């Protein structure tokens, strides 16, 4: 099964972008009346058939609509300090998207080495990842924001901040099955004491991801998989 992406779908037909049309007709060599699966990235997967195999504007006719396809019963939001090497953030975004993350926010912390991101590039990584992993929902990717501004925002679910000490609750003891949650992941120099204090004052709970010293992107993905495993997704 190959999955294509088209964010604007309405009516009974879908027109693929030039890039997706080329992939459909020239790379995969799909022909008239062949079945094609497509998602809008908003939770719906469509079963379609090719009705015009034009290499630059392939037209599909919708046969079946599957709403809320593979939707998790919880929403996971990771706020992460971008690693110094941009490819490590891309790696996390790709793997977290495959795991079904709901939202990602890059945050600038006191010890952050990288203070910019390529949002357009990350968006492309996410689109590629939902197609590869057959996901129907494209995660929400927020603009880069300062830590002190981000923690003031309202969030209705569980709020955790992961930092380096063994005296905290392990994530598996803190997280409650089915709960929406927001988890803060700091830079490799960890959050500063001031940032930790600020987060705790804004009702974040300190959490532990285990005894190993993890890279930022590894810690973030560990949090994703811990939440998924507790929810058995």
N, C-alpha and C positions, 0 to 999 in steps of 0.2 A: 504494500500500500504506500503510495506517494501522496504527500499532503502539500497543497499549494496555499498561498496566502493572498488574500485580497480584502483590505479593510472595509471597503464600501460595497456592500451587497444589498440590493433591493430588487423587488420584482422577481421574475421567473428565470432570468438569465444573468450570467456573470461574464464580464469581459476581463480577461487576465491582462496584467501589465505586459509590456514588451519583454521584460526580463523573464517573467514567469511563462509567457507564451513560447519563447525560445526554448526554455528548459523542457516544457511539455512536449513540443512538436519536434524539436531538433535533437535534444539530448536523450529524452526517454522514447522518442519516436511514436508517441501516441497518435492515434488516427481517429477519424470520424466515428462517432458513436461509442468510442472507448469511455469507460467509467473513470472519472476524476474526482478525488476528494479535495475539498477546499475549506479553509476556515477564515473567519473574519477577525480572529484574534480576540473576539468579545464573548467567547464561550460557546459558539455554535459551529458545528461541522456540517457541511453540505455534501451530499452525494449528487454528482452531476454527470452529464454525458456531453461529449464534444459535439457541437453542431456546426462549428466553423473552425477548421484547423489552420487558420491563418497564422504564420510564424511570428507576426508582430502584434496581433490582437486576437488571440484565440477566444472563441465564444463558447460558453458552457450553458446547458439548460439544467436547472435544478430538478432533481427527481425526488429527493428526500432531505428533510431538515432535522438535525439532531441538536436540540438546545441543551445548554448546561452540560456539555459533553465532558466527562471526566472531572467535573468540578469537585474540589475539596470541600468538606463541611466546615472548614476553618480558613482564616486568612492569616498568612504569615508575612510579616513585614520585617526586613533586615535593613538596618541603617549601618553602613560600613565606611570606615575611613579608607580611601583609595590607597592600595599599596603603591610603593614607589615606582614599580615597573607596571606600565599600563596593561600589559598582556595578562598579568595576574588578576586584575579586576575583570577583564574580559572572560578569563577562565571561570571565575566565580559566577558572573552573570549568566554564562552559558549553562553551567551545571545546575545552578539554582533554578533557572527556567525549566530545564529538563525535569527537575524535582517538583515543579508546580508552585513555586513561590508566587505570592500575590503582588508584593510591592518591594521595591528597592530604593533606598535613599542614600546617596553618597554624602558623607559628612566630613567637614574639616575640623580636626581636633588639634589640640595644642602641640602634640608630637607628630602630626601628619607631615610626611615628606613630600607628598604630591597634593597640590592644591588646585588642580584642574582635571577635567575629564573630557573625553570626546563622546558627547551624548549621542550624536548621530551614529557613530561607530558601534556603541553599545546597543543601540536600538536594532541595528542590523544583526548583531550577534544574537539578540533575543528572538528575532523573527526566524533566523536560521535554526535556532534551538527548538522552537515550538514545532517547526516542520519536521525536524529530525526525530523528535520524541513523540510526535502525534498528539500534541496538546492543542486545545481549542482556545485557550486564554493566554493572551500576551500580558506579561507582568507590567505593572505601572512603574516606570522609571522616572524618579523625581530629579529636579535640578540639584546641583551641589549646594549645600547649605552649611552654615557654621553650626557647630555642636550646640552652643549656648542658645541659638535661635530655635534649633530643631526640638530640643527637649521641652520647650514651652508649649509645643503644639498639643492639641487635645488628641487623645487616643482612648478608645473605650475598652480595649482588651487588656491582657496581661502585659506588663512592661518590665523587661529585664535588661540589665547591663552586665556583660561578661567581662571580667577582668581577672588579673593574675593573683589569686590567693586560694588556698585550699580550704579556707574557713567558711566558704559560701555554700549554699545549697547547690547540688548538682542539677543541671537543667532537667534531668528526668524526674527529679523530686519536686521541682518547681512548677513545671508545665502541667496543665490540666487538659486532659483529652477533650478535643472539640472546641477549645478556646481560641479566639483570635489572639495573636500576640505580636509584640514589637520587641526586637532584640537589638541592642547596640553592640557593635563589634569595633574595637578601637584599632589604632595603628600598632605596628610591631613594637613600638616603645611603650605601649599600653596607654590607657587613659591617665591623665594627670590626677593627682589627689583632689585638686579643685574640681575637675570635671566629674569625678566619682561622687563627690559631696553634692554637687549641683544636681546630678541625676537622682540621687537618693532623696533629695528634698522635693523633687518633682515626681515622687512615688514610683520610681524604678526600683526593682529588687536586684541586688547583686547575685549573679549566678556563676557557676563553675562549669566549664566544659570538659573537665578531666585533668589528669595529672601531667599530660604532655604539654610542652611549650609549642604552640601552633603558630604558623604564619597567619596573617590576617585573613586571607582568602580561605585557608583551610578551616580556621575557627568558624567563619561564617557558614561554610558548607556543612560543618559538623552540627551546627545549630539547626540548619535546615533539615538534615537527615534525622536528628533526634526528635524533632517535632513530628516529622512524617512517620517515623517508626511508632511513636506513642499513639498516633492516630491510625496506624495500620494502613497507610496509603502508599 
